[in-house]
Protein backbone atom coordinates (compact mmCIF):
# COMPACT_ATOMS: atom_id res chain seq x y z
CA UNK A 1 0.00 0.00 0.00
CA UNK A 2 1.41 3.38 -0.97
CA UNK A 3 0.41 5.80 1.80
CA UNK A 4 2.08 8.78 0.14
CA UNK A 5 -1.19 9.62 -1.57
CA UNK A 6 -2.60 10.53 1.87
CA UNK A 7 0.21 12.87 2.88
CA UNK A 8 -0.18 16.60 2.71
CA UNK A 9 2.88 18.17 1.12
CA UNK A 10 1.64 21.41 -0.41
CA UNK A 11 0.76 24.87 0.83
CA UNK A 12 -2.52 24.78 -1.11
CA UNK A 13 -4.79 22.12 0.33
CA UNK A 14 -8.18 21.47 -1.27
CA UNK A 15 -10.24 19.29 1.05
CA UNK A 16 -12.68 18.37 -1.73
CA UNK A 17 -9.82 16.69 -3.60
CA UNK A 18 -8.44 14.82 -0.57
CA UNK A 19 -9.02 11.07 -0.41
CA UNK A 20 -11.09 10.11 2.63
CA UNK A 21 -11.53 6.38 2.21
CA UNK A 22 -8.84 3.72 2.14
CA UNK A 23 -9.61 0.41 0.46
CA UNK A 24 -6.87 -2.04 1.38
CA UNK A 25 -8.60 -4.92 -0.35
CA UNK A 26 -8.68 -6.96 2.88
CA UNK A 27 -11.54 -8.60 4.72
CA UNK A 28 -12.33 -7.69 8.33
CA UNK A 29 -10.65 -10.88 9.56
CA UNK A 30 -7.56 -10.14 7.48
CA UNK A 31 -7.45 -6.60 8.84
CA UNK A 32 -7.71 -7.84 12.44
CA UNK A 33 -4.87 -10.28 11.80
CA UNK A 34 -2.75 -7.45 10.33
CA UNK A 35 -3.46 -5.28 13.38
CA UNK A 36 -2.31 -8.11 15.72
CA UNK A 37 0.86 -8.57 13.67
CA UNK A 38 1.56 -4.84 13.62
CA UNK A 39 0.93 -4.56 17.38
CA UNK A 40 3.50 -7.31 18.00
CA UNK A 41 5.97 -5.62 15.64
CA UNK A 42 5.40 -2.26 17.35
CA UNK A 43 6.12 -3.86 20.72
CA UNK A 44 9.36 -5.38 19.42
CA UNK A 45 10.46 -2.09 17.85
CA UNK A 46 9.64 -0.18 21.03
CA UNK A 47 12.05 -2.41 22.96
CA UNK A 48 14.83 -1.58 20.50
CA UNK A 49 13.97 2.14 20.57
CA UNK A 50 14.08 2.14 24.37
CA UNK A 51 17.35 0.19 24.55
CA UNK A 52 19.16 2.44 22.08
CA UNK A 53 17.88 5.76 23.51
CA UNK A 54 19.03 7.55 20.33
CA UNK A 55 15.69 8.49 18.83
CA UNK A 56 12.32 9.56 20.11
CA UNK A 57 9.12 9.03 18.17
CA UNK A 58 6.34 11.60 18.03
CA UNK A 59 2.97 10.53 16.69
CA UNK A 60 0.60 13.40 15.99
CA UNK A 61 -3.11 12.70 15.92
CA UNK A 62 -4.89 15.75 14.61
CA UNK A 63 -8.66 15.44 14.33
CA UNK A 64 -11.86 16.94 15.63
CA UNK A 65 -13.52 15.93 18.89
CA UNK A 66 -15.24 12.53 18.74
CA UNK A 67 -13.05 11.44 15.80
CA UNK A 68 -11.77 8.42 17.73
CA UNK A 69 -8.27 9.61 18.69
CA UNK A 70 -8.47 8.26 22.26
CA UNK A 71 -9.85 4.91 21.11
CA UNK A 72 -7.15 4.62 18.49
CA UNK A 73 -4.44 5.30 21.05
CA UNK A 74 -5.86 2.67 23.40
CA UNK A 75 -6.23 0.10 20.62
CA UNK A 76 -3.07 0.59 18.58
CA UNK A 77 -0.75 0.96 21.57
CA UNK A 78 -2.31 -1.79 23.68
CA UNK A 79 0.67 -4.06 23.05
CA UNK A 80 3.46 -1.67 23.99
CA UNK A 81 5.05 -1.11 27.37
CA UNK A 82 3.31 1.92 28.90
CA UNK A 83 6.58 3.00 30.54
CA UNK A 84 7.91 3.88 27.09
CA UNK A 85 4.86 5.84 25.94
CA UNK A 86 3.86 9.38 26.86
CA UNK A 87 0.46 10.71 25.77
CA UNK A 88 -0.09 14.47 25.71
CA UNK A 89 -3.45 16.10 25.11
CA UNK A 90 -3.44 19.62 23.74
CA UNK A 91 -6.56 21.63 24.32
CA UNK A 92 -7.01 25.37 24.75
CA UNK A 93 -3.84 26.88 26.31
CA UNK A 94 -4.09 27.49 30.05
CA UNK A 95 -3.09 30.73 31.79
CA UNK A 96 0.55 29.64 32.21
CA UNK A 97 0.89 28.41 28.64
CA UNK A 98 -0.59 31.61 27.21
CA UNK A 99 2.26 33.61 28.79
CA UNK A 100 4.79 31.70 26.67
CA UNK A 101 5.24 31.27 22.95
CA UNK A 102 2.82 28.80 21.39
CA UNK A 103 5.43 26.04 21.03
CA UNK A 104 6.54 26.21 24.68
CA UNK A 105 3.84 23.81 25.89
CA UNK A 106 4.75 21.37 23.14
CA UNK A 107 8.37 21.25 24.32
CA UNK A 108 7.15 20.43 27.82
CA UNK A 109 5.52 17.28 26.46
CA UNK A 110 8.28 15.93 24.21
CA UNK A 111 9.14 12.31 24.96
CA UNK A 112 12.62 11.33 26.03
CA UNK A 113 14.80 9.68 23.42
CA UNK A 114 13.89 6.02 23.55
CA UNK A 115 10.22 6.75 24.08
CA UNK A 116 7.12 7.21 21.97
CA UNK A 117 5.21 10.47 22.42
CA UNK A 118 1.62 10.56 21.26
CA UNK A 119 0.19 14.02 20.74
CA UNK A 120 -3.59 14.04 20.92
CA UNK A 121 -3.83 17.21 18.89
CA UNK A 122 -0.72 19.30 18.53
CA UNK A 123 0.90 22.57 17.59
CA UNK A 124 -1.11 22.45 14.36
CA UNK A 125 -4.08 23.34 16.52
CA UNK A 126 -2.59 26.78 17.14
CA UNK A 127 -2.87 27.55 13.44
CA UNK A 128 -6.09 25.72 12.66
CA UNK A 129 -8.16 27.20 15.48
CA UNK A 130 -6.74 30.69 14.97
CA UNK A 131 -7.82 30.56 11.33
CA UNK A 132 -11.40 29.86 12.37
CA UNK A 133 -11.38 32.06 15.49
CA UNK A 134 -8.75 34.76 14.98
CA UNK A 135 -10.03 36.62 18.04
CA UNK A 136 -8.16 34.16 20.27
CA UNK A 137 -4.88 35.60 19.01
CA UNK A 138 -5.82 38.99 20.45
CA UNK A 139 -5.92 37.49 23.96
CA UNK A 140 -2.41 36.04 23.55
CA UNK A 141 -0.73 39.45 23.91
CA UNK A 142 1.27 39.02 20.71
CA UNK A 143 3.37 41.92 19.42
CA UNK A 144 1.49 44.13 16.94
CA UNK A 145 -1.81 42.28 17.39
CA UNK A 146 -4.31 44.28 19.37
CA UNK A 147 -7.38 43.72 17.19
CA UNK A 148 -8.45 40.99 14.76
CA UNK A 149 -7.83 43.37 11.85
CA UNK A 150 -4.14 43.43 12.87
CA UNK A 151 -3.80 39.77 11.87
CA UNK A 152 -2.48 39.66 8.33
CA UNK A 153 -1.95 36.70 6.03
CA UNK A 154 1.78 37.05 6.68
CA UNK A 155 1.13 36.08 10.32
CA UNK A 156 -0.13 32.66 9.24
CA UNK A 157 2.65 32.29 6.65
CA UNK A 158 5.16 32.92 9.45
CA UNK A 159 3.45 30.35 11.70
CA UNK A 160 3.54 27.75 8.93
CA UNK A 161 7.25 28.42 8.51
CA UNK A 162 7.73 28.18 12.30
CA UNK A 163 6.14 24.72 12.24
CA UNK A 164 8.33 23.55 9.37
CA UNK A 165 11.42 24.89 11.16
CA UNK A 166 10.33 23.31 14.46
CA UNK A 167 9.87 19.91 12.87
CA UNK A 168 13.25 20.21 11.15
CA UNK A 169 14.78 21.08 14.53
CA UNK A 170 13.16 18.05 16.17
CA UNK A 171 14.32 15.79 13.35
CA UNK A 172 17.91 17.02 13.66
CA UNK A 173 17.71 16.21 17.37
CA UNK A 174 16.66 12.61 16.94
CA UNK A 175 12.87 12.76 16.81
CA UNK A 176 10.92 10.95 14.15
CA UNK A 177 7.52 12.50 13.51
CA UNK A 178 4.47 10.65 12.21
CA UNK A 179 1.24 12.46 11.47
CA UNK A 180 -2.16 10.79 11.40
N, C-alpha and C positions, 0 to 999 in steps of 0.2 A: 504494500500500500504506500503510495507516495503522498505524504502528508503536507508537502510543500504547497499544494494548492489551497490549503487552509490557513496559511501564514500571511499576515499583513506585512507588506514590505514597501508600501508607497505612502506618500503624504496625502494622496487623494483617494479616500476610501468611499466607495459607493455601496451602501448596505444592500441595495436591491440586487446587486450583482454578486454578492457574497454567497457561497454555497452554505447551506444550513443543514443538509442531511448527508450522512455518510453511509453508503451502502458497501459493506465489506464483503458481501457475498457469502456470509456465514449464517448458519442457523443459530437459534438461541442456545442450544446445547454446545455448539462449537464455540460460541462467544464465551460462555461460562467457563469452558475448559481453557480457553486462551487467557482469560482473566486469572484463573488459578495458576497457570504457568507463569504469567507475568508477575504475579504477586510473589511467587517463589523466587523468581529471578531478581526482583527488586530487593527482597530480603538478603539474598546473597551479595548483591552489589552494595547494599548499605553496609554490610560487614567490612567489605574492602575499603569503602569510602571512609568509614570510621577508623579503621586500622592505619590507613595512610595519613590521614589528617592534613592533606595537601589542598583539597578542594572542598568547597561547600556547594550545595545545590539549593537553588531557590526556585520554587514552583509558584507561579503566579496564577491565581484563579480570579479572573475578573468577570463578573456577571451580576445581574440584578438580584435583588432579594428574591427568595423562593426559587432560585434557579437550580438548586441542588448542590451547591458548593460543599456544605457541611456533610451531606450524605456521601458525596464523592470522596471527600477526605477520609471519612470513616471506613468506607468500603475499600478503596484502592490501597490505603496504607494500613490495613488491618494485619498484614503479615510482617510488618517491619517492627524493629525494636523501638518502643516509644522514647527511650532515652536518647536516641539519635535523631529525633524529629521535633521540630519546634513549629507550632502553628501560631500565626499572628493574624488577628482580625483588625482590619482598618475601617473604622467608621468615621463619623464626623470628628475632626480634631478637638481634643479637650483644651481646657484653658492653659495648661502648661505647653502643650504642643503648638498652640497658636502663637505663642511668643517666640518660637523658633522658625527657621526656614522649613518649608514644606517637606523636605527630605529628611529632616532631623529624626522624626519619629520612625522612619523606615530604618535608619541606621541602628536605632535602639533594638530593633527586632531581627537584625541579621543573624543567621545561624553561625555557629563556630565552624571552622573548617573541619570536615569530617562529619558534618551533620546535614540534614535536609531541613530547609526552612520552607514552610508552606504559607504563602500570603493569601489569606482570604480577603480579597480586594488588595489594592496596592497603591503605589504612587500615581498610577494612571488615573485613579479616582480624583486626584487633585486637579486634573485637567478636564476630565469628563464632566464632573459635577459643576465646575466653574463655568463651563460652556453653557450649561442649561440654566444655572443660577449664578450669574456673574456678581450679584449683590453680596455673595459670601466673601468675595475678595476684598470688598470694602472694609469688612470687619477684621481683616487680617493685618491691618496697619502696614501695608506695603508702601514703599516709597512711590510717590507720584500717583497713587490711586486713592482718591478721596471720594469719588463718585463713580457710579457704573460707567458713565460716559468717558471716564479717564482710561478705561481698559480698551486698548487698541489691539488690533490683530497681531501686531508685533509682540505683544505680551505672550500670547499663546505660542507663537513661533519660537520665542525664547524658551518657554517651558518645554516644548517638544525637544528642542536642542539640549536642554538640561537633562532630560530623561535619557536621550541617546548617550550623552557624555557620562551620566551616572552609570548606565549599564556597561559602558566601555570600561569605566573605572573598576566596577565590580569584577568584570571578566579578567582584567589585568591582575586583580588581586586574588584570583583563584575561585571565583564563584561562577558556576554554570547556571544559566537562567532559562527556565522553561515556562512558556506562557500558554495557558489553556483558557 
